[in-house]
Amino acid sequence: MLELRNVSKIVGSETHIGDVSLKLESGTLNVLLGPTLSGKTTLMRLMAGLEQPTGGSVHVDGQDVTGWPVQKRNVAMVYQQFINYPTLSVYENIASPLRVAGVAQSEIDARVKQAADLMQLGPYMDRTPLQLSGGQQQRTALARAMVKGANLVLLDEPLANLDYKLREELRAELPRIFAESGAIFVYATTEPSEALLLGGNTATLHQGRITQFGPTIDVYRDPADLTTARTFSDPPLNTIPARKAGKDLLIGASQRKAKLPAGASSLADGDYTVAFHPHHLVLKSPGAGALKFTGEAAVTEITGSESFIHVDVDGARWVSLVHGVHTIDVGARVDVFVDPRRFMLFAADGQLARSAQRIAA
């Protein structure tokens, strides 16, 4: 088990990591999810021993290893910016940690072949990194991490440079491989969709602090606060100010009256933030009870199989994620619908007051 106890990292007047406590069990997949500069890489470097905390401590299986350098820890780390030995062949790059550990040649051959086959590197084993594409170089770095047999495997956005098909294959394979080894597997990403695909546990980071940690699907469905909900939404989470008054929810600048969603009647009257995911804002009514809003189209982004339609509604900018290609002129009037059962309500302090109901579709 890896445990961080009130770990902080302060550089000058800037807090890069602030009072982080975290327990990661052996054989688990753990995702660090947050935007660029949220502290993911710094936190991984503290886990590895590449940096020392300015406060708190790091423990492995109950032993305080805070002052230990990375050389004394059984750690493998792969960055988005791949690192290989430029003068060694692909085979020797992958085999290098096994040679350092004094592993027999027959075992080296078997383990290198297994990793190379998974990473589709078989035809390139005699080449040097400079003779490879960027994706092939990244796969070489991943294969080297695989064969090392480390207790802690840290992957910092490792698949960003790979083509879509291979990226999807590795997303499915890597957790299984490292889980079977009993390693603690930590994977940093900026993409909520990647965290959901990987599963396991997710820690959401914001400005160097962990806002929530738990099973990935639970963090997504039941965010503890508005910051976590925003971190776990791409396209951006739809929000609008609201006020609870008795049995009504008064939404937006116009104070549009809507019936309170189930489970919200016990909340105290006062100010809240209504939030819901972009795929719950649709162009056709999802059924009885759906709320209709009329707004003005601001931007339409077509990604191929999906479209992101940005709509200005009652003083808020919302995004509708819809399947297919949709073209809407800027400034056109647009009707959008949302089922109020999809609403999450956050109190004035940002804490979750009511989760969205888990309904079909």
N, C-alpha and C positions, 0 to 999 in steps of 0.2 A: 504494500500500500504506500502511496505517496501522499503526504499530508503537508499542506502549507498552513502555518499558524500565524495569523495577523501579519502577513508579509507585506512590506512596503518597499518601494524603490523611489528615492528622491534624488534628483539631479539638479543641483543649484537650487533655484526657487520653484522648480517644477516637480509635481508629483506624477511619476509615470505609472506607478502601481500603488494603490492606497488600501492598506489594511485588508488584504485578501486572505480568507481562510477557506480551505478547500480540501476534501478528502477524495482521492481517486483509488479505486480498488483494482487489484491485479486482475487481468483478463477482461478489462472493460474498455469500451470505446468512449472517449470524451471529447466533445467538440467545444472549441472556444469560438464563439460567434460574436462579431462586433465589427463596426466600420474601421477603416484605416485610422491608425493612431489611437485606437481604443485601449491598447496595451497588450495585445495578444502575443506579439513576438517577445516583448520584454518579459512577460510572465513565463513563456516557454524557456527563455534563457535562464531565468531564475530557477526553474525546475531542473534544468540540465546542469547547473553549476557554472555556466559561462559568465554569469554575473552574480554578485553577492548582494543580498538585500541590505538596505539600510535600517531595517527594522523587522522583527519577527524571525521565524525559523522554518527550516525545511527538514522534514523527517521521512525516512524510507524504512518501512517495516519497523517503526517505532524508534529507530536510531536517528539522532540529530546529525544531519550531514551538511549543515548550513555552510561550514567553512571548507568543505571538501571541493577540490577543483574537479573539473569535468573528467580529467584523466582517471580519477579514482571511482567514477560512477559508471555503471553499465548502461550507457545511454546511446541512442542513435537519433540523429536529427537530420531532416531534409528540408531545405528551404525552397521557396519558389525560384530563387536565383540559384540554380543547381551548382554544386561544387564537385568536381572530379579531379583526379590526378592527370594532368595533361599529357604526360609522357608514357603513361601506362595504357595497355589495351583495355578494352571493355571487360574482358575476363579478369585481368589483374585488378582493375578498379573494384569489381564486385568481390573478388577474393581477398582484398587487402585486410579487412578486419579479421578474417579467419587465419591468415598467415601470422598476423601480430599475436593472435591467441594460441599459435602453435598447433592448429588443427591438422590432422593427417591429410595427405594429399588426396586420398580416395574420397574422404568426406567432403573436402573442398570442392572436388569435381562434381559430386552429387548435388551439393547445396547451391553451387553457382549455376548449374544447369537448371535446377528447379526454378530459381528466381529469374533466370534469363528467359526461360520459356514463358513464364507468366507475364513478363514485361515485353514479350515479343522481340527479344534482342538476339535470338539465335544466329541470324546471318551476320551479325556485326561484332562477334566476340574478339576478332583479331584487330579491329580498328581502334584508333585512339580517339579521344573525345572530340578533337578538332575535325575529325572526319565524319562526325555525326550531325544530324539536325538537332535543333534545340530540344525537341520532344524526346529524341533518343538519348540525349545527354541526361535529361531529367529522369528517364526510366532507368538509366544506369545508376544514378544516385539512389533511387528508390530500391533497386535490387540490392545495392550494398547495405542499405539499412535493414532489409529483410533478412539477409544471411547472417547478420551480426549476432542475432539472438539476444538483443538487449532487453533489459527489464522495463525500460522506459523508452518509448518510440514517439518522437515529436515531429510532426509534419506541419510545416508552416506554409499553407496554401500550395501544396506540392503538385497539384494537377492543373494549375492555371495555364501552363504552357503546352498542354497535350491536346490532341484533336478530340472532338466530341465523343466519338465511338470508344476510343481507348479510355477516356476519362470516365465514361459511364461504366465500363467493364471494371476498372480499378476501384471505383467507388463501391462496387458490390463485393469485390474480392478482398480488398485490404483489411476491412474490419474482421472478416472471418480468419484470415491468415494470422493476424496479430493476436486475436482472441484465443485461437488455438495454442499459440505459443505461451499464453499466460502473461503476456506483457501488458503494461499500461499504455494505452494508445491515445495520444492527444493530437487532435487535428484542428488547426486554425483555419477559419474561413470568414469571408465577409458576406457570404451568400446564404440567406435563410433556406433557400431551396436545397442547397447542398447539405446543410445540417439535417433537414428532414429526410433526405435520401439516405444519409449515413445512419441515422437513428441513434442508438445508445443514449448517452447523457449529453446535455448541453449546458454550458455556462455562458450566459450573455454578459458582455463587457461594455461598459460605458465610462469613458474618461478614467481608465485605470482601475475601475472597481467592478466587481462581479455583482450584477443586480439580481441574478437568480441562477440556481443550479438544480438540475433534476433530470428525469427522463425527458428526452427531447420533445416528444409529443405533448407531454404535460406542460412543459414550459411554453410551447406554442399555443396550446389551447387555454391555459390558465395563467397568463402572465401576472406576476405579482404586482406590477406597476406599469404605468404608461410608458416609461422609458424602455422596459423589457419588451412590451408589445410593439413599440416602434422599431426596436432592434431586430425583432423577428418578423418583419414585414417588408417584402419587396415584390411589387412596387410599394411606395410608402403607405402606411396605415392611414385610413380615412378618419378624420376627427372633426368634431364640431362642438362648441360649447352648448350646454343645456342646463336647465333648472328644473328640479323636481318640486312640484307644488301639489300636494295632496295626491290624487290619483292620476295626475297628468305629468307629462314630460314636455317642457317647453323648449323647443329646439331652435338653435341658431339665432342670428340677429333679429329675425322677425318674430321670434318666440312662437314658432308654429307649435300648435298643440297636438300631441300624440298620446295615445293610451300607453300607460306604463307597461313595459314588457314583463312577462312572468318572472317572479322572484325579486322584483324591484320595489314592491309595495311597502316592504318593511324598512326601506332606506329612509334616512332622515331627509326632510325637505332641505333644499340648498342647491349649490352649484356643483355641476359634474361635467365631465367630458364624455361624450358619446364617441365610441370608436368601433370600427368594423373593417374587415379586410377587403381589398379591392375586388376579389372575385365574388364577393357578396353584394356588390353594387352592379345591377344588371340593367339591360335596356328594355326588357320585357318583364311584366309583373310576374313574380314567382308564385303568386297565389293569393288567397284571401288573407287580409291582414297586412299585406305589404304596404309600405309607405311610398308614396310617389313624390318625387321632388323634380322641379323644373329648373334647369340651369342653362348656362351658356358654355358651349364647347370652347376650350382654350387650345388644346394640342391633341393630336392623334398620332400615336406611335404604333407602327405596324412591325411586329417582330417575326412574321411568317405565319405561324399557326394561330397567333394571338394578336390582339390589339389592346393597347393601353389608351383609354379615352379620358383625357383630363377635362373636368367639368367644374366651373365655378358655380357653387350652390350656396345661396344665403350667406355670403361672406366667407365661405370656406372653399378651398381647392381640393376636389376629390378626384380619385382615379378609379375607373372601372376597367377591370381586366376581363375581357370577353374573348371567346373562341372565334376564330375566323378573321377575315380581313374586313375592317369597317373604316370607311372614310366619311368623316363629318367635317364640314367646313368650319373654320374658326369663326366664332361669333354666332353660330347657329343655335337655336333653342333646342334643348335636349331633355327628354323625360328619362329619369333614372329611378330605379326602384330598389328598395332594401327591405328585407324581412326584419322587423324590430327584435325578433328572437335572436338575431345575429349580433345585436348590440352588446358590447362590453361597456360598462360604466366605471369611470374612474373618479374618485373623490378629488376635492380641491388640492389635496396634498400629493396627488398622483397615484395613490394606492388603489388597487382593484377593489371596486365595491360590488360588482356583479359580473360573472363570466357570461359569455355567449352560450346559448343552449346548443347542445350537440344534436343537430337534427340532420336528416338525410339530405344529400346533395349539397 
